[in-house]
Amino acid sequence: MPSSACTQFLTWFTMNTEKDKNKTRRDFFKVSATVVTGIAINSVFVKPSMVQAENEKENIKIPDFDKWYGFGIDIDKCIGCGNCAKACKIENDVSQEPFYFRSWVEYYVIKDDETIKIESPNGGIDGFKQSVPPDEIEKSFFVPKTCNHCAKSPCEQVCPVGATFLSPEGVVLVDKKYCIGCGYCVQSCPYGCRYISPITHTVDKCTMCYHRLKKGLPPACVEACPTGARIHGDLHDKEGELVKFMKEHNCRVLKPHLNTKPKLHYNSLNEKVI
């Protein structure tokens, strides 16, 4: 409460208590309104630094760290073998039960009648079977999915205990010592990339194999891809494989309208992919 408003309120209260206890409530509410107005004005005009800080949050720029990691996926090269999803589970000790994946592959079938069928049996690990007659298919393709490691990640913003955080290299990580398994981040992720682990009962997700990156190794999914459909690299490295891939192809990100600043870039991404 502003000091001037406090002084005004206390002076009025003392005078009216001692001199005239028969005053109506109307006078009290008049002065109370003045105090509230003073607080509102103070919050708007007395602390411009707070307003400035909020505005700066909306203009996030890529930090000038040594590295700023991202992914590239060439849909034209993906054959749906599922090696990436399998390697991810093995490398990161992910539960072998269905529906628990840090990385998975989806099969999109666009039919002649413009309807779409999306399949991902066991994340693509066991391969895919054609469930739509060939003469009904207009187009089909595979889309590998994983955490987008957003620069403005909703999951980080909603975490009530600060367990989700962005590493200096731009990797979205989870500190499981702090995670309480509330599931807020799971619900807020627009890409469906998080789940509650049945083993630890805390949230789990792709880490870009952060432990491998620290050793100078690529993520397990990238290393396991037989066709080179997955690319990983430093977005600051203009001569690096990822930046060259993005320059040479018409790359897009998923759900750009959400302004999450994802760092997962797709070549040949069909507009029907969700």
C-alpha positions in Angstrom: 0.0 0.0 0.0 1.4 3.5 -0.9 2.7 5.4 2.2 0.6 8.5 1.4 -2.5 6.5 1.1 -1.8 4.7 4.4 -1.2 8.0 6.1 -4.5 9.4 4.8 -6.5 6.3 5.9 -5.0 6.2 9.4 -5.5 9.9 10.0 -9.1 9.7 8.9 -9.8 6.6 11.0 -8.3 8.1 14.2 -10.1 11.4 13.9 -13.5 9.8 13.2 -13.1 7.2 15.9 -12.3 9.8 18.6 -14.5 12.7 17.6 -17.5 11.2 16.0 -18.3 7.5 16.3 -21.7 8.1 14.7 -20.4 8.6 11.2 -22.0 6.4 8.6 -20.3 3.7 6.6 -20.6 5.8 3.5 -17.6 7.9 4.6 -15.5 4.8 5.2 -16.2 3.4 1.8 -15.3 6.7 0.2 -11.9 6.8 1.7 -11.4 3.1 1.1 -12.1 3.7 -2.5 -9.4 6.3 -2.5 -6.9 3.9 -0.9 -7.7 1.2 -3.5 -7.3 3.7 -6.3 -4.0 4.7 -4.9 -2.8 1.1 -4.9 -4.0 0.7 -8.5 -2.2 3.8 -9.7 0.9 2.9 -7.8 1.0 -0.6 -9.5 0.7 1.0 -12.9 2.9 4.1 -12.6 5.2 3.7 -9.6 6.8 0.4 -10.8 7.4 0.7 -14.5 10.3 -1.8 -14.2 7.8 -4.6 -13.6 5.9 -3.7 -16.7 9.1 -3.5 -18.7 10.1 -6.9 -17.5 6.8 -8.4 -18.6 7.2 -6.9 -22.0 10.7 -8.2 -22.4 9.4 -11.8 -21.8 7.4 -11.5 -25.0 10.5 -10.7 -27.1 12.7 -13.7 -26.3 15.7 -13.9 -28.5 18.0 -16.9 -29.0 20.6 -16.7 -26.2 24.1 -16.1 -27.3 25.5 -19.3 -25.8 28.2 -21.3 -27.4 25.6 -23.9 -28.6 21.9 -23.9 -29.2 20.8 -27.4 -30.1 17.9 -28.4 -32.4 16.5 -31.2 -34.5 15.8 -31.6 -38.2 13.7 -34.3 -39.7 13.5 -35.1 -43.4 10.1 -36.7 -43.9 11.0 -37.7 -47.5 13.7 -40.0 -46.1 11.7 -41.6 -43.2 10.8 -45.2 -44.0 8.9 -45.9 -40.8 11.4 -48.6 -39.5 10.9 -47.5 -35.9 14.7 -47.8 -35.1 14.7 -44.3 -33.7 11.9 -45.1 -31.1 13.5 -48.4 -30.3 17.0 -46.9 -29.8 15.5 -44.2 -27.6 13.8 -46.7 -25.2 17.0 -48.7 -24.9 19.4 -45.7 -24.4 17.2 -43.9 -21.9 15.7 -46.9 -20.0 12.1 -45.9 -21.0 9.4 -48.3 -20.0 8.8 -51.0 -22.6 5.1 -50.8 -22.0 3.0 -49.3 -24.9 2.1 -45.7 -24.8 5.4 -44.6 -23.1 7.7 -42.9 -25.6 10.2 -40.1 -25.7 10.3 -40.6 -29.5 7.9 -42.3 -31.8 6.8 -42.5 -35.5 3.3 -41.8 -36.9 1.9 -43.1 -40.2 -0.3 -40.6 -42.1 -2.6 -41.9 -44.8 -4.5 -39.2 -46.8 -7.4 -40.9 -48.6 -9.0 -40.0 -51.9 -12.0 -38.6 -50.0 -9.6 -36.2 -48.1 -10.1 -38.0 -44.8 -6.9 -38.8 -42.8 -6.0 -41.9 -40.9 -3.1 -41.6 -38.4 -1.5 -44.8 -36.9 1.3 -45.4 -34.5 1.2 -49.0 -33.2 3.6 -49.3 -30.3 5.2 -46.0 -31.4 6.3 -47.6 -34.7 8.8 -49.9 -33.1 7.2 -53.0 -34.5 6.7 -51.5 -38.0 3.5 -50.7 -39.8 0.9 -52.7 -41.6 -1.2 -51.2 -44.5 -4.7 -50.9 -43.1 -6.1 -48.9 -46.0 -6.6 -50.4 -49.5 -4.0 -49.0 -51.9 -6.7 -47.8 -54.4 -8.1 -45.5 -51.7 -4.8 -43.8 -50.8 -4.0 -40.4 -52.3 -0.8 -40.0 -50.3 1.0 -41.6 -47.3 4.1 -40.7 -45.3 5.8 -41.2 -41.9 6.3 -38.4 -39.4 8.8 -39.0 -36.5 7.8 -37.1 -33.4 9.6 -36.1 -30.2 9.9 -33.1 -27.9 10.2 -29.9 -29.8 12.5 -28.3 -27.2 10.7 -25.0 -27.4 12.5 -21.8 -26.6 9.2 -20.6 -25.1 8.0 -23.9 -23.7 4.5 -23.9 -22.1 5.6 -26.9 -19.9 8.3 -24.8 -18.3 5.9 -22.0 -17.7 3.3 -24.0 -15.9 5.6 -26.1 -13.7 4.7 -25.1 -10.1 8.0 -26.2 -8.6 10.5 -25.3 -11.3 11.4 -28.9 -12.2 11.2 -28.2 -15.9 13.9 -25.9 -17.2 15.9 -24.8 -20.3 19.6 -25.8 -20.3 22.2 -23.2 -21.6 22.3 -25.2 -24.8 18.5 -24.9 -25.4 17.5 -28.4 -24.3 14.3 -28.6 -22.2 15.1 -30.9 -19.2 13.3 -32.1 -16.1 14.9 -32.3 -12.7 13.3 -35.4 -11.3 14.4 -34.5 -7.7 12.0 -31.6 -7.8 9.2 -33.0 -10.0 6.1 -33.9 -8.0 4.3 -35.7 -10.9 1.4 -33.2 -10.9 1.0 -33.6 -14.7 0.5 -29.8 -15.4 3.3 -29.9 -18.0 1.8 -33.0 -19.6 -1.5 -31.2 -20.2 0.2 -28.0 -21.4 2.4 -29.6 -24.0 0.8 -28.9 -27.4 2.8 -31.7 -29.0 1.9 -34.5 -26.7 5.5 -35.2 -25.9 5.3 -35.8 -22.1 4.0 -38.6 -19.9 4.2 -39.7 -16.3 6.6 -42.5 -15.9 5.1 -45.7 -14.4 8.5 -46.4 -13.0 9.5 -43.1 -11.3 6.0 -41.5 -11.1 7.6 -38.3 -12.3 7.3 -36.7 -15.7 9.5 -38.1 -18.5 10.3 -36.8 -22.0 13.0 -36.5 -24.6 16.3 -35.0 -23.4 18.0 -35.0 -26.8 20.2 -37.6 -25.0 21.7 -34.8 -23.1 24.1 -37.2 -21.4 25.5 -38.1 -24.9 25.7 -34.5 -26.0 28.0 -33.8 -23.1 30.3 -36.4 -24.5 30.2 -35.1 -28.0 27.9 -37.9 -29.2 24.7 -37.5 -31.2 21.3 -38.5 -29.8 20.6 -42.2 -30.0 17.7 -41.7 -32.4 19.9 -39.8 -34.8 22.6 -42.5 -34.7 20.1 -45.3 -35.2 18.4 -43.8 -38.3 19.4 -45.9 -41.3 18.4 -43.3 -43.9 19.7 -40.0 -42.4 16.2 -38.7 -41.9 17.1 -37.3 -38.5 19.5 -34.5 -38.1 20.8 -32.9 -35.0 23.1 -29.9 -34.6 23.9 -26.5 -33.3 21.7 -23.7 -34.7 24.5 -21.3 -34.1 26.8 -23.2 -36.3 26.2 -21.8 -39.8 28.4 -24.4 -41.4 26.9 -27.3 -39.4 24.7 -30.1 -40.8 21.5 -28.8 -39.2 21.7 -25.3 -40.5 22.7 -26.5 -44.0 19.7 -28.8 -43.9 17.4 -26.0 -43.1 18.8 -23.7 -45.8 18.6 -26.4 -48.5 15.0 -27.4 -47.7 11.7 -25.8 -47.1 11.5 -26.5 -43.4 8.6 -25.9 -41.1 7.7 -26.4 -37.5 4.6 -27.9 -36.0 1.9 -25.4 -34.8 3.8 -22.2 -35.4 0.8 -20.1 -34.4 1.3 -21.1 -30.8 4.5 -19.1 -30.7 6.4 -21.7 -28.7 9.5 -21.3 -30.8 10.1 -25.0 -31.4 13.5 -26.2 -32.4 12.3 -29.3 -34.3 12.3 -28.5 -38.0 10.7 -30.7 -40.7 11.3 -30.9 -44.4 8.2 -31.7 -46.5 5.8 -31.3 -43.6 2.3 -31.7 -44.9 -0.2 -29.1 -43.7 -2.4 -31.9 -42.4 0.1 -33.1 -39.9 -1.0 -32.3 -36.3 
